[in-house]
Amino acid sequence: MRIKELRPQQWVIMLSVLLILGGVVLIFQPWWFGGYQLGFVILLVGAVIQVILGNLGPEANWRQALNMALLGGGIFAAILIIAIIMAPRLIALL
């Protein structure tokens, strides 16, 4: 299979799996604490990409993939902002 023939779904799967594996390798290496921190961020990015674009169909084209990424990223950002705003209020209830 040639690289130019890969569909967006295949790119998303390869990218997210490589990021997740790279993050896990960096988290489990025992020599450099910065690698642990970097590995966590890389693992998180790979997981978010997989969650947002993991349901991309095999027939999807690049425009549909971009639309799904923008919509999913917007929803993810909105939930994150709401959680950040609500956290102090919820803690105050305790």
RODO-2510 file (C-alpha; in nm, 4 decimals, decimal comma):
residues 94
     n   res          X          Y          Z
     1     m     0,0000     0,0000     0,0000
     2     r     0,1424     0,3347    -0,1033
     3     i     0,1359     0,6335     0,1295
     4     k    -0,0572     0,8498    -0,1185
     5     e    -0,3314     0,5870    -0,1328
     6     l    -0,3993     0,5953     0,2411
     7     r    -0,7410     0,7209     0,3410
     8     p    -0,7934     0,9645     0,6304
     9     q    -0,9158     0,6841     0,8554
    10     q    -0,5888     0,4954     0,8066
    11     w    -0,3832     0,8092     0,8775
    12     v    -0,5803     0,8736     1,1979
    13     i    -0,5342     0,5173     1,3180
    14     m    -0,1610     0,5148     1,2418
    15     l    -0,1027     0,8580     1,3975
    16     s    -0,2981     0,7876     1,7144
    17     v    -0,1409     0,4444     1,7665
    18     l     0,2110     0,5825     1,7140
    19     l     0,1466     0,8694     1,9548
    20     i    -0,0007     0,6381     2,2176
    21     l     0,2870     0,3902     2,1875
    22     g     0,5454     0,6689     2,1933
    23     g     0,3826     0,8178     2,5014
    24     v     0,3783     0,4833     2,6813
    25     v     0,7456     0,4209     2,5979
    26     l     0,8414     0,7651     2,7318
    27     i     0,6336     0,7148     3,0462
    28     f     0,7985     0,3810     3,1251
    29     q     1,1590     0,4873     3,0632
    30     p     1,3381     0,5253     3,4002
    31     w     1,6183     0,7697     3,3143
    32     w     1,4653     1,1091     3,2479
    33     f     1,1758     1,2626     3,4410
    34     g     1,1124     1,5083     3,1576
    35     g     1,0477     1,2071     2,9364
    36     y     0,7764     1,0977     3,1772
    37     q     0,6099     1,4393     3,1532
    38     l     0,6470     1,4553     2,7761
    39     g     0,5201     1,0978     2,7435
    40     f     0,2059     1,1853     2,9354
    41     v     0,1308     1,4779     2,7036
    42     i     0,1985     1,2679     2,3917
    43     l    -0,0198     0,9872     2,5257
    44     l    -0,2973     1,2353     2,6007
    45     v    -0,2790     1,3880     2,2509
    46     g    -0,2902     1,0435     2,0893
    47     a    -0,5882     0,9422     2,3005
    48     v    -0,7773     1,2643     2,2225
    49     i    -0,7118     1,2207     1,8493
    50     q    -0,8388     0,8636     1,8716
    51     v    -1,1497     0,9654     2,0657
    52     i    -1,2374     1,2539     1,8327
    53     l    -1,1554     1,0904     1,4992
    54     g    -1,1824     0,7226     1,5881
    55     n    -1,5299     0,6950     1,4357
    56     l    -1,4233     0,8270     1,0981
    57     g    -1,5637     0,5937     0,8348
    58     p    -1,3455     0,4165     0,5782
    59     e    -1,5224     0,6007     0,2961
    60     a    -1,4545     0,9457     0,4462
    61     n    -1,2482     1,1928     0,2459
    62     w    -1,0088     1,4561     0,3784
    63     r    -1,2746     1,7298     0,3917
    64     q    -1,5025     1,5116     0,6053
    65     a    -1,2080     1,4260     0,8302
    66     l    -1,1281     1,7948     0,8764
    67     n    -1,4933     1,8765     0,9501
    68     m    -1,5095     1,5983     1,2073
    69     a    -1,1813     1,7113     1,3644
    70     l    -1,3027     2,0709     1,3931
    71     l    -1,6429     1,9731     1,5308
    72     g    -1,4987     1,7167     1,7728
    73     g    -1,2225     1,9540     1,8805
    74     g    -1,4778     2,2285     1,9425
    75     i    -1,6947     1,9989     2,1518
    76     f    -1,3887     1,8757     2,3442
    77     a    -1,2757     2,2360     2,4095
    78     a    -1,6254     2,3379     2,5234
    79     i    -1,6469     2,0477     2,7687
    80     l    -1,2983     2,1282     2,8993
    81     i    -1,3854     2,4962     2,9517
    82     i    -1,7123     2,4083     3,1264
    83     a    -1,5262     2,1636     3,3530
    84     i    -1,2654     2,4269     3,4420
    85     i    -1,5376     2,6815     3,5229
    86     m    -1,7480     2,4337     3,7221
    87     a    -1,4702     2,2715     3,9261
    88     p    -1,4287     2,5503     4,1864
    89     r    -1,8048     2,5784     4,2251
    90     l    -1,8421     2,2061     4,2793
    91     i    -1,5563     2,2001     4,5300
    92     a    -1,7194     2,4858     4,7199
    93     l    -2,0267     2,2656     4,7710
    94     l    -1,8257     2,0137     4,9747
***
